Amino acid sequence: MKDEIVRPQISRYLFRKASIEKVPLSGAFEISPLCNMDCKMCYIRMTKEEMNKSGRQRSVNEWIELASQAKELGTLFILITGGEPFLQKDFKELYIKLYNMGFVISINSNATLIKKEDIQWLSKYRPMKINVTLYGASNETYKRLCNNENGFDQAVRGIKLLQEASIPVKINASITPDNENDLEAIMEFGKKHRLQVQATSYMYPPVRRDETSVGKNDRFTAKEAAINSVKIKRCRMDDKKFIDYAKNLEEGILTNDSLIDECMDIEGESMKCRAGVSTFWISWDGKMMPCGMMNEPVCYPFEIGFKNAWEKIVYDTSKIRLPIECRSCKNRHICHSCAATSATEEGDTSKKSIYMCNMTEEIIKETKRLYEEIINRDNLLGRR
């Protein structure tokens, strides 16, 4: 079965080998910017009118032709994302054709549109996983953040349908000022339903949707994002694990607790992740980028062919260098700053992200504060 080839250790081996040989092992097909929700911090969502003014969506046949070219170069994993894929009338057709080509497919979705009819074909053509973003733990939060007053009930219904069919689900959570009070409930939802939860309090500026939004988004301040980032870790860790994490952080060791396989760090002074090395992103309007958060470097695979576009992206990505200040920074091994954060926060990949720099400093402070709180409490209770 396809599932067997994506065991973590095998996946890591494949990506290591692909990164060395510059094979486009994994890619995202962003099939549409349209969505049935309107989340404040979204980096891509457009209305149909905005989309028509900006570009055109690619047809199923165009995506399949491009996928065929990608497969010849070694692409195995495809993430279908949007917008909301289940909003697309031809999504089922595209998905099944990609599946029958042998790709291992994941889907990003808000799950609010998933119906029993979808479960029937998803059960037959099983995805590796469906990443469901949970934006809160109540309809009130969904209305406030996503402009969908029934969003939570709809999302839960979709998740339950997927679980009942034993279709793998992972929960993503974007924590913002509009839903921060729901964090514990979201984490508890994951525990109750035995679902992995990956939450983040960092929101990239949506420069792909609006080039003037460099350094801006509906999000926390760097300090608030740091406090919530540590809070997320605390929700996932018992005292012992958090103490170990805090000690590692103090020593400049970042344990891989992000759970984001696509963004795992690689060595070197160029891109700190697999983007443009063994992974790619193709936007709804036909652009290839190394990362879905960035506008550049960019190529046009539907015009020049996948192979030519990939080779150009690999070359252009190899020329990107981390900001000079970041290379010698004492926090470089624990900071999540990367080319995408520099591009979206500062408008230039060669400039350090002040927001991310400040956030990292505050994460260190908040982690130390909670660490000392645990130690002092245990000392008071005579546990140590």
C-alpha positions as CSV (number, residue, x, y, z in Angstrom):
1,M,0.0,0.0,0.0
2,K,1.1,3.6,-0.6
3,D,0.9,4.3,3.2
4,E,3.9,2.0,3.7
5,I,6.3,4.2,1.9
6,V,5.7,7.3,4.0
7,R,6.8,6.0,7.4
8,P,8.8,8.8,9.0
9,Q,12.3,7.2,8.8
10,I,11.8,6.3,5.1
11,S,10.4,9.8,4.4
12,R,13.4,11.4,6.1
13,Y,15.8,9.3,4.1
14,L,14.1,10.1,0.8
15,F,14.2,13.8,1.5
16,R,17.9,13.8,2.6
17,K,18.8,12.0,-0.7
18,A,16.5,14.3,-2.7
19,S,18.0,17.4,-1.1
20,I,21.5,16.3,-2.0
21,E,20.6,15.5,-5.6
22,K,18.2,18.4,-6.0
23,V,15.2,16.1,-6.9
24,P,11.8,17.8,-6.6
25,L,10.5,15.0,-4.3
26,S,7.5,17.0,-2.9
27,G,5.4,19.8,-4.2
28,A,2.3,21.8,-3.4
29,F,-0.5,22.3,-5.9
30,E,-2.3,25.4,-4.8
31,I,-5.4,24.9,-7.0
32,S,-7.4,28.0,-6.0
33,P,-7.3,31.2,-3.9
34,L,-11.1,30.9,-3.3
35,C,-12.4,29.9,0.1
36,N,-15.8,29.6,1.8
37,M,-14.3,31.4,4.8
38,D,-12.6,34.8,5.1
39,C,-9.9,34.5,7.8
40,K,-8.4,37.8,8.8
41,M,-4.7,36.6,8.6
42,C,-4.9,34.5,5.5
43,Y,-2.0,34.9,3.1
44,I,-3.8,33.9,-0.1
45,R,-7.6,34.1,0.1
46,M,-9.3,36.2,-2.7
47,T,-12.9,36.8,-3.9
48,K,-13.8,35.5,-7.3
49,E,-13.7,39.1,-8.6
50,E,-10.2,39.7,-7.2
51,M,-9.0,36.4,-8.6
52,N,-10.3,37.2,-12.1
53,K,-8.5,40.5,-12.0
54,S,-5.2,38.9,-10.8
55,G,-5.0,35.8,-13.1
56,R,-6.6,32.6,-14.1
57,Q,-6.9,29.2,-12.5
58,R,-5.4,26.2,-14.2
59,S,-7.6,23.4,-15.6
60,V,-7.5,19.8,-14.5
61,N,-5.8,18.8,-17.7
62,E,-3.1,21.5,-17.2
63,W,-2.4,20.3,-13.6
64,I,-2.2,16.7,-14.8
65,E,0.2,17.5,-17.6
66,L,2.4,19.4,-15.2
67,A,2.2,16.5,-12.7
68,S,3.3,14.1,-15.4
69,Q,6.4,16.2,-16.0
70,A,7.1,16.5,-12.3
71,K,6.8,12.7,-11.9
72,E,9.4,12.2,-14.5
73,L,11.8,14.2,-12.4
74,G,11.1,12.3,-9.3
75,T,8.1,14.0,-7.6
76,L,6.3,11.5,-5.2
77,F,4.5,13.6,-2.7
78,I,1.8,16.2,-3.6
79,L,0.0,18.5,-1.2
80,I,-3.2,19.9,-2.7
81,T,-4.1,23.2,-1.1
82,G,-5.9,26.4,-1.7
83,G,-8.0,28.3,-0.8
84,E,-10.3,25.5,0.0
85,P,-9.9,22.5,-2.3
86,F,-13.4,21.1,-1.5
87,L,-14.9,24.3,-2.9
88,Q,-13.6,23.4,-6.3
89,K,-16.1,21.5,-8.5
90,D,-13.4,19.7,-10.3
91,F,-11.3,18.8,-7.2
92,K,-12.5,15.2,-7.1
93,E,-11.5,14.7,-10.7
94,L,-8.1,16.2,-10.2
95,Y,-7.5,14.3,-7.0
96,I,-8.4,10.9,-8.5
97,K,-6.3,11.4,-11.6
98,L,-3.3,12.4,-9.5
99,Y,-3.9,9.4,-7.2
100,N,-4.0,7.0,-10.2
101,M,-0.7,8.4,-11.4
102,G,0.9,7.0,-8.2
103,F,1.4,10.2,-6.2
104,V,1.1,10.1,-2.4
105,I,-1.3,12.9,-1.7
106,S,-2.1,15.2,1.3
107,I,-4.8,17.8,1.4
108,N,-5.1,21.1,3.3
109,S,-8.7,21.9,4.2
110,N,-10.9,23.6,6.7
111,A,-13.2,20.5,6.6
112,T,-16.3,22.6,6.7
113,L,-17.4,21.5,3.2
114,I,-16.7,17.8,3.6
115,K,-19.8,15.7,3.0
116,K,-20.6,12.0,3.1
117,E,-20.3,11.9,-0.7
118,D,-16.7,13.1,-0.4
119,I,-16.0,10.3,2.2
120,Q,-17.0,7.7,-0.3
121,W,-14.4,8.6,-2.9
122,L,-11.7,9.5,-0.3
123,S,-12.2,6.1,1.3
124,K,-11.5,4.5,-2.1
125,Y,-8.6,6.7,-3.1
126,R,-7.1,7.3,0.4
127,P,-4.9,10.3,1.0
128,M,-1.8,10.1,3.1
129,K,-3.5,12.6,5.4
130,I,-5.8,15.6,5.5
131,N,-4.5,18.6,7.3
132,V,-7.5,20.3,8.9
133,T,-7.0,23.8,10.2
134,L,-9.1,24.4,13.3
135,Y,-9.6,28.1,13.9
136,G,-11.2,28.0,17.3
137,A,-13.3,25.9,19.6
138,S,-16.7,27.6,19.1
139,N,-18.9,29.1,16.5
140,E,-18.4,32.5,18.1
141,T,-14.7,32.3,17.4
142,Y,-15.2,31.2,13.9
143,K,-17.6,34.1,13.3
144,R,-15.1,36.6,14.7
145,L,-12.0,35.3,13.0
146,C,-13.3,33.6,9.8
147,N,-16.6,35.3,9.2
148,N,-18.4,31.9,9.4
149,E,-20.9,31.8,12.2
150,N,-21.4,28.0,11.9
151,G,-17.8,27.2,11.1
152,F,-16.9,25.2,14.2
153,D,-19.9,22.9,14.0
154,Q,-19.2,22.4,10.3
155,A,-15.5,21.6,10.8
156,V,-16.2,19.2,13.6
157,R,-18.7,17.4,11.4
158,G,-16.2,17.1,8.7
159,I,-13.5,15.8,11.0
160,K,-15.8,13.2,12.5
161,L,-16.8,12.0,9.0
162,L,-13.1,11.6,8.1
163,Q,-12.3,9.8,11.4
164,E,-15.3,7.4,11.0
165,A,-13.9,6.4,7.7
166,S,-10.4,6.0,9.2
167,I,-9.0,8.7,6.9
168,P,-5.8,10.1,8.6
169,V,-6.4,13.6,10.0
170,K,-4.0,16.1,11.5
171,I,-5.1,19.3,13.1
172,N,-3.4,22.6,12.4
173,A,-4.2,25.7,14.5
174,S,-3.3,29.3,13.7
175,I,-3.3,31.2,17.0
176,T,-4.1,34.9,16.8
177,P,-5.5,37.6,19.1
178,D,-9.0,36.6,17.9
179,N,-8.8,33.0,19.1
180,E,-6.0,32.8,21.7
181,N,-8.5,32.0,24.5
182,D,-9.4,28.9,22.6
183,L,-5.9,27.4,22.5
184,E,-6.4,25.0,25.5
185,A,-9.7,23.9,24.1
186,I,-8.2,23.2,20.7
187,M,-5.4,21.1,22.2
188,E,-8.0,19.3,24.4
189,F,-10.1,18.6,21.2
190,G,-7.0,16.9,19.7
191,K,-6.5,14.8,22.8
192,K,-10.2,13.8,23.0
193,H,-10.3,12.7,19.4
194,R,-6.7,11.3,19.4
195,L,-5.5,13.8,16.8
196,Q,-2.1,15.3,16.4
197,V,-2.3,19.1,16.8
198,Q,0.2,21.4,15.3
199,A,-0.3,25.0,16.5
200,T,1.6,28.2,15.7
201,S,1.3,31.7,16.9
202,Y,3.5,33.1,14.1
203,M,1.6,34.5,11.1
204,Y,3.5,35.4,8.0
205,P,2.7,38.8,6.4
206,P,0.4,38.0,3.4
207,V,2.7,39.5,0.8
208,R,1.4,37.2,-1.9
209,R,-2.1,38.6,-1.5
210,D,-0.9,42.2,-1.0
211,E,2.6,43.2,-1.8
212,T,2.2,46.3,0.5
213,S,1.7,44.1,3.6
214,V,5.4,43.6,4.2
215,G,5.8,43.3,8.0
216,K,2.1,43.5,8.7
217,N,-0.8,41.1,9.5
218,D,-3.7,40.7,11.8
219,R,-1.5,39.0,14.4
220,F,0.2,39.3,17.8
221,T,3.1,41.5,18.6
222,A,6.4,39.6,18.6
223,K,6.3,39.4,22.4
224,E,2.7,38.2,22.4
225,A,3.5,35.6,19.7
226,A,6.4,34.4,21.8
227,I,4.3,34.0,25.0
228,N,1.7,32.0,23.0
229,S,4.4,30.0,21.3
230,V,5.7,28.8,24.7
231,K,2.1,28.3,25.9
232,I,1.6,26.0,22.9
233,K,4.6,24.0,23.9
234,R,3.5,23.9,27.6
235,C,0.2,22.5,26.5
236,R,1.9,19.7,24.7
237,M,4.6,18.9,27.3
238,D,4.5,17.6,30.9
239,D,6.8,19.1,33.4
240,K,9.7,16.8,32.6
241,K,9.6,17.3,28.9
242,F,9.3,21.1,29.3
243,I,12.3,21.2,31.6
244,D,14.3,19.2,29.1
245,Y,13.1,21.6,26.4
246,A,14.1,24.6,28.4
247,K,17.5,23.2,29.2
248,N,18.1,22.5,25.5
249,L,16.9,26.0,24.6
250,E,19.3,27.6,27.0
251,E,22.2,25.6,25.5
252,G,21.2,26.7,22.0
253,I,19.7,23.4,21.0
254,L,16.4,23.4,19.2
255,T,14.7,20.0,19.5
256,N,12.5,19.2,16.5
257,D,9.2,19.7,18.1
258,S,7.7,21.8,15.3
259,L,6.1,18.7,13.6
260,I,6.5,20.4,10.3
261,D,8.3,17.9,8.2
262,E,8.3,20.2,5.1
263,C,10.2,22.9,7.1
264,M,12.8,20.8,8.7
265,D,16.2,22.7,8.8
266,I,19.1,21.7,6.6
267,E,22.7,22.7,7.0
268,G,24.2,25.7,5.1
269,E,23.9,29.4,4.7
270,S,21.3,29.3,2.0
271,M,17.6,28.3,2.6
272,K,17.3,26.7,6.0
273,C,14.6,24.3,4.8
274,R,13.8,22.0,1.8
275,A,12.2,24.8,-0.3
276,G,13.9,25.1,-3.7
277,V,16.1,22.1,-2.7
278,S,13.8,19.2,-2.8
279,T,10.3,20.8,-2.6
280,F,8.4,23.3,-4.6
281,W,5.2,25.3,-4.6
282,I,3.0,26.0,-7.6
283,S,0.4,28.8,-7.2
284,W,-3.1,28.8,-8.5
285,D,-2.1,31.3,-11.3
286,G,0.7,29.1,-12.5
287,K,3.8,30.3,-10.7
288,M,6.5,28.1,-9.2
289,M,8.2,29.3,-6.1
290,P,10.4,27.5,-3.6
291,C,8.0,28.5,-0.8
292,G,4.3,29.3,-0.7
293,M,4.9,32.4,1.5
294,M,7.2,34.1,-1.0
295,N,6.8,36.0,-4.2
296,E,10.3,35.4,-5.4
297,P,12.2,33.6,-6.8
298,V,9.5,32.7,-9.4
299,C,9.2,30.7,-12.6
300,Y,6.4,29.8,-14.9
301,P,6.3,26.0,-15.4
302,F,3.1,26.0,-17.4
303,E,4.9,28.1,-20.0
304,I,8.5,26.9,-20.0
305,G,7.9,23.3,-18.7
306,F,8.4,21.8,-15.3
307,K,12.0,20.7,-15.8
308,N,13.2,24.2,-16.9
309,A,11.2,25.9,-14.1
310,W,12.6,23.5,-11.4
311,E,16.2,24.0,-12.6
312,K,15.8,27.8,-12.5
313,I,14.2,27.7,-9.0
314,V,17.0,25.5,-7.7
315,Y,19.6,27.8,-9.1
316,D,17.9,31.0,-7.9
317,T,17.3,29.4,-4.4
318,S,21.0,28.5,-4.2
319,K,21.9,32.2,-4.5
320,I,19.8,33.1,-1.4
321,R,22.0,33.7,1.6
322,L,21.0,34.2,5.2
323,P,21.4,37.7,6.6
324,I,24.9,38.3,7.8
325,E,23.7,39.1,11.3
326,C,21.9,35.7,11.5
327,R,24.9,33.6,10.6
328,S,26.8,34.6,13.7
329,C,23.9,35.2,16.0
330,K,24.0,33.4,19.4
331,N,20.4,32.3,18.8
332,R,20.8,31.0,15.2
333,H,20.3,27.4,16.2
334,I,17.0,28.1,18.0
335,C,15.5,30.8,15.8
336,H,13.0,30.0,13.1
337,S,14.1,32.9,10.9
338,C,14.5,32.0,7.3
339,A,14.4,33.4,3.8
340,A,10.6,33.5,3.9
341,T,10.5,35.5,7.1
342,S,13.1,37.9,5.8
343,A,11.2,38.4,2.6
344,T,7.8,38.8,4.2
345,E,8.9,40.8,7.2
346,E,11.5,43.0,5.7
347,G,10.9,42.7,1.9
348,D,14.5,41.4,1.4
349,T,15.9,37.9,2.0
350,S,19.2,39.5,2.9
351,K,17.8,41.4,5.8
352,K,17.2,39.9,9.2
353,S,13.6,39.7,10.4
354,I,13.3,42.1,13.4
355,Y,10.0,40.5,14.3
356,M,11.4,37.0,14.4
357,C,14.5,38.2,16.2
358,N,12.4,39.8,18.9
359,M,10.1,36.8,19.1
360,T,13.0,34.5,19.6
361,E,14.4,36.6,22.4
362,E,11.0,36.7,24.1
363,I,10.6,32.9,23.7
364,I,13.9,32.4,25.6
365,K,12.7,34.7,28.4
366,E,9.2,33.2,28.7
367,T,10.6,29.6,28.6
368,K,13.1,30.5,31.4
369,R,10.3,32.1,33.4
370,L,8.1,29.0,33.2
371,Y,11.1,26.7,33.8
372,E,11.9,28.6,37.0
373,E,8.2,28.5,38.0
374,I,8.2,24.7,37.7
375,I,11.5,24.3,39.6
376,N,10.4,26.7,42.4
377,R,7.0,25.0,42.7
378,D,8.6,21.5,42.9
379,N,11.2,22.8,45.5
380,L,8.3,24.2,47.6
381,L,6.5,20.9,47.5
382,G,9.7,19.0,48.2
383,R,9.7,17.1,45.0
384,R,13.4,17.9,44.2
